[in-house]
Amino acid sequence: MEDTDYALGRTKAEYERLIEQAELLRPLTERMLLGAGIRRGMHVLDVGCGAGDVSLLVSALVGPEGSVVGVDLDGEVIQVAEQRRAAEGIANVRFHRSDARAVESGRLFDAAVGRCVLMFISDPTAALRHIAERVRPGGILAFHEWDARVMTASPMKQPVLARLQGLITRTFERSGAHLEIGAELYGRMLDAGLEPETKPLAEIAVHMGQDDVAYRRWALFAKSMLLKMVEYGLATEAEIHDIADHRLRDELLPARGLIPLSWLMIGQWGRKPAR
């Protein structure tokens, strides 16, 4: 589904990182989906499903009467998602290697959802129009995306994390990713002919406590993006390892206050006009 220079890579380690990240973001995404109106009995398309976390979350919301189709262009991550589905014995989810803009399901979906996917598409507005063609009139489109304009790490209290977040966002920017797509979703939905909600959900995942949750989150993120950071000339491999393996650990492990686990996540949803 992505059209930009995908900066995170496609490795076993990255798939495992995505699964860990999904656990941290799950409560936020669940609140967004419930607010959007995802409910029992719905037939839902999960756009850019990755390792399947949003699909599996939606499967619980729609229940056995409903169904979920998860699609992604990465065939290897689809295999991971299918293995996880089978291991959990979930029967109302199917995964396909496909572009959501062209997926065929035999009937229109009641809703299309996605998390951190439109940011990787060169023309998110056009993508919304194409995805809406797979949704019935009056159906829901709900996306959970980030807004990197909001600096979540304090340069004064968490200078190493702030430096790392800056490197990550600059790397995404160089790759062509849309860093402010969360804040743009309302306008893009309007431009795509949808009827967006005027009061979207905006939250930041945070952590309290002296353990390695926050450290792992950001260290693994940095290592997934290391090759692109070096390719774009933003940092050397030695610098990234120094940050991720030493300086970030020294800063976050003893921390007793709030540590951000995400940028601002904006859940925006809307409906396809009934006519």
N, C-alpha and C positions, 0 to 999 in steps of 0.2 A: 504493500500500500504506500510505502514511503517513496517520495520522489527526490528528496534531498540526499546529500552525501551523509548517509547514516553513520553517526559518530560513535555509537556504542559497541559495534561489533556483534558477531554471531558466534559465540563460543559457549561451551558447556558452563564455564564460569559465569558468563554474562546471563545465561538462562537462570542459573541458580540465584544470581543477584536480583534478577527481576522478580523471582518468587519471594525472596526476602522483602523486597521493596513493597510488593503487593500486600503483604501482611501488615505493614506499617500504614499503608494507605487505605486498607479495606474499610475501616469505620467511616472515613470521609466519603468514599465512593458509595457505600451502602446508603448513607444519608441522602446523597445526591440522587441516587436511583429511586429511592422511596419518594423523595420530594417531586421527582419528575413524573411519578405515577406508574412506575413498573409494578405490576401486581400479578397475582395468581392467574394462570390460564393464558398468559400472553405468549406470543411467538416472536422471539427477539433475535436480532442480528447483532453480533459483537464484532465491531470493526477493528482490525489490527489486534487480534486476540492474544498474540504472543504465546506465553506458556499456559494460557487458559484461565488465569485468576478471575478476571471479570466475568467470563462465561460461567465459571463454577459458582460465583457469587449470585449471578442472575438466575441460575438454575434453581437455587434455593428460594428466590423471591417468586418465581413463576410457578413453582411446585410441579408435581407430576402431570398436572393437566396442561402445563405449558411446555415450551421447548426453546432451545437456544441453538443457534448456528454461529460458531466462531470461525472467522476467516483471517488468514494472514498470508503474506507472500513468501514467508520464510518456511520452507518445507520441513526443515529440521526442528524448528520450534513447535510446529504443528504436531510432530511426532511426540515431543515432550508433553504437550497438552493432552494428546490422546492417551498416553501412558498414565498420566495423572487421573484422567477421567475414569479409565478402566480400573485403576487401583482403588478408587473410591466407590466404584460400583454405581456411578451416576448414569442414568439411562435417558435423560431428557436433553442431552447435549451432543451435538455433532461438530466435528472440526474438519475444515477443508482448507487446502492450499488454494487461495483464490484472492482476487482483488474485489473488495467490497463494492466497488463501483460497477462490477459486472456479475456479481454472484447471482445464481439462479436457485430458487428454493421451491418452485412449484406454486407458490402463492405469495402474496405480499405479507411483509412482517407487520406486527403491531407496533414495533419500536426498533430503533437502531441505537446502539450505545457504543461508547469507546472511551478509553483513557490514555492520555499522552500519545495520541496517534495523529491528530490533525496538525500538530506542530511539525511533523515530518513530511507533510504534503506540500508541494510547491504552490498549489492553488486551493486552499481549504474551502473557499466559497464554492468553487466548481465541484469539489468533492462532496460538499453537503447537498448540492443539487442532485448529483448522481445517486448518492446514498438515499435521498428522499424518494427517488423513483422506485426503490425497493420497499418502501413503507406505504401502508394503506392511507387513504385520505383520513385525516383526523388522528393519525398515528403520531408517535413521539420520536423525537431525535434528542438524545441526551449525551453530552460529552463532558469529560472531566479533564481539563487542561491547566497548565501552569502559566503564571505571569511573573517573569523574571525581573520585572521592574522593581518588585518589592524585595529589598535586601533583607533576608531573614537572619543572617548571622551578624552579630555586632562587631564591627571592626575594632572597637575598644575592648570588649570583653572576650571575644573569640577571633582574634586576628588571623590565626592560621586557617580556621574554617572559612572566614570571610575571604581570604586569599584563594582558597581552593574553590569556593563557590564562584568567584570571579573567573577563574581559569575554566571551569566547567561551562559557564554561560558564554564566555568568549569562544570556546571551542564549538558549542552549538551554533553560535552566530556565524562563525566561519563556514560551518557545514551547510548553511542555508536554512536551518530550522527557524520556525517562528517562535521567538522567545516570549512574545506578549499575546499569544493566541488566546489564552483564557479570557483576557479583557476584551479581545476583539470578537468573541463568539457571538455576542448579541447582535452587533452590526452585520456580521457575516451571515447569520441566520436570516436577518431581514433581507439582505441582498440575495439570498438563495430562495426567497419566496416563502419562508417559513414564518410562523407566529411565535417568536421567542418569549419566554418568561421574563418579566421585568424585574424580578427579585431573585437572582441566582444565588447559589450557595458558595461562599468563599471561606476557605479554612486553610490553616497551616498545621501539618502534623508536627508534634513536638514530643520531647522526651525529658523526663526528670529521673535522676538517680545515677549513682556511681557504678555503672556497668559498661559493657562494650557495645550496647545497642547503637548509639549515635555514632561512635567511632567506626564500627563495621559499616554502617550505612554509607558514610562519606568516603571511607578508605576504599571500599569496593567500587564505588562510583568512579573514583579517580583512576583506579586501575583499569576499569573497562574503557575509559577514554584516553588512556595513556598514549596509545599509538597515534591517535588523531592530534592530541596536544603537541606531540613531537613533530608530526608531519606538518602541522600548521606553523611551527616555529614559536609556539607560545611558551614552552618550557622544555627542559631536557628530561630524559628518562631518570637521571640521577636526582634532579630536583623533585620530580613527582614521587619517587620512592622515599626521599627524605621527608617529604610532607606526610605521605600516607603511612609510612612505617614508624616514624619517630615523632615529628613535631605535632601532628594531629593527635596521636595517642597521648602525648604528654599534656596536651591542652584539654582533651575531652574526658579522659578516664577519671581524673580527680574532680571534674566539675560537679557542683551540687545544685546548680540552677537549671533554668530552661535551656534546652538545646533544640534548635529546629531540625526536623527530619525531612523537610520539603520546602520548596518555594511556595508561594501562595497558589493554592489549587482552587480553580474556579469551576464549579459545576453549572453549566448552562444547558437548559433544555428548552424545547419549543415543540410546536405541533405542525404537522403538514396540514394546510388548509383542507377543510372537509370537502370543498368543491374547487 
